Amino acid sequence: MAERLQSICLAVAGLLGLCGVALAAAASHGADPRLLGGASAMCLAHAPALLALAALGSRLRLATAASLSIALGTAIFAGDLVLRHGTGHGLFPMSAPLGGMLMMFGWALVAVGALLPKRA
């Protein structure tokens, strides 16, 4: 199951990288780049992190849980900003803060996992 979740997180990393570049291009051509630029930054910051977590997954405790939290948080956060830019309203109330908290929780799992005994 953990291998399947890592594969999903790798796929999400690729999609986040793709979306990050596309959003950066869209932000540079729009009247107000703040929302799309922020979404792009989150996607481009977390896509490589997910790749690294997948690469370290066999050695870092909590890597899969951290990856899932970061991936879901980034998708919710960026999705809210993109929808807000396009329609004037977000995904659901408090979705951007929820996405941000999930990303922070994922990073906390990375820190805690680094302090736990390494996997064999």
N, C-alpha and C positions, 0 to 999 in steps of 0.2 A: 504494500500500500504506500509506503514512504517513497518508493521509487516512482510510482505513478504520480504522486503529488509533486515530486521534484520535476518530473516531465511537464506537468501542467504549469508549474512556476517558470520553467524555462520558456515555454510557449508564451506565457504572459510577459516575460522579460522581452522577448522579441516584439510582441505587440506594443508594449510600452515604449520601446525604442522607436518603433515605426511611428506611433502616435506623437511622441515627443518631437521628432523631426517635422512631421506634418503640422503640428500645432505651432512650432516655431516659425515655419513658413507662413502659416495663416496669420499669426500675430504680427509679422513684419509687413503685411499688406493691408491690415485693417485700420480702422480709425482709432480704436482704443485697444491696445495690445495687452493691457494688464491681466485680464482673466485668462486669455489664451497663453500668454507668456508664463504665467504662474503654473498653469496646467502642464505646459511643455517642460518647464524646469523640474517639476515633480516627476514626470515620466522619465526624463533623461537622467535624473539623479538616481532613481530607484531601479531602472532596468539593469545597469551594470552591477548593482548590489545584489539583485536576484541571481545574476549569472555567477557571481562570486559565492553566494550561499549555496548554489547548486554544486559548484566545484568543491566546496568544503563540506558538503553535506554529510559525507561519510566520517568526517573527523570532528565536526562541531556539533555538540549537543544542541538541541532545539532549533537546528537550521531549518527544518521543514516547517515547523510552527512559525518561526520568524519570517520565512519566505511567504507563507500564506497570509500572514497579517500585513506584511508590507505590500504584497501584491493587491490584496483586497482594499486596503486603505488607499493606495495610490489610485486604483481604478475609481473608487467612490469619490475621492477628493477631486481628481482631474475631471471625471465625468460631471460632477456638480458645477465646476467652473465653466466647462464647455457648454453645458446646457444653459447655465445662467447667461453666458455671453450670447447664445443664439436665440433664447426665448425670453429672457428676463426673469426666469425663475429656476430654482435648483431642482435637484432630483427629488428630495424630500426635506422636510424641516431638519436642520442641524446635520445635513449630510456631509458638508465640508469639514466641520469639526469632528464628526465621527471618523471620517477618512484620515484626518490628521492624527487623531488619537490611535487609530489602528497602526499607522505608520510608526508612531513613537513607540507603541507597544512592541512592534516587530523589532525595532532597534534595541529596545530593552532586553528582549529575548536573546538577541545576538550577544549583548554584553554578559548576561547571566550564563548563557551557553558557553561562552569563552572561559568562564571561571569553573565550570563543572569538569569533572574528569573526562579526558578524551575517550572517544570510542576506540575499541580495539581494531 
